[in-house]
Amino acid sequence: MPTYDYECLECGHVFEQFQKMSDPPLTECPACGGSVRRLIGGGLGVIFKGSGFYVTDNKNSGKAALSSKDSGGNGSKESKGAESPKPADTKKEQPAAT
């Protein structure tokens, strides 16, 4: 249930009221009994839940991925192929006997 802000048009008293969205807006000030208007608020900001929303979330995982690539310890085919090329074929074709 949201909290609504109200302002009294007569005395200027500003207050909050916790009520359902389906409830009708208040019409009477609790301080002086004058008429009130509901204020338009900015509402609640966006709430980010989970990982990956902050700079610090990816900082360590990015460094770990880079260090494992540099050391060659991740076992990828790309790094193995560059480190140990295939040996050349040393057999030569013999001429065919006629």
Secondary structure, 3 states (H helix, E strand, C coil): CCEEEEEECCCCCEEEEECCCCCCCCCECCCCCCEEEECCCCCCCCCCCCCCCCHHHHHHHHHHHHHHHHHCCCCCHHHHHHHCCCCCCCCCCCCCCC
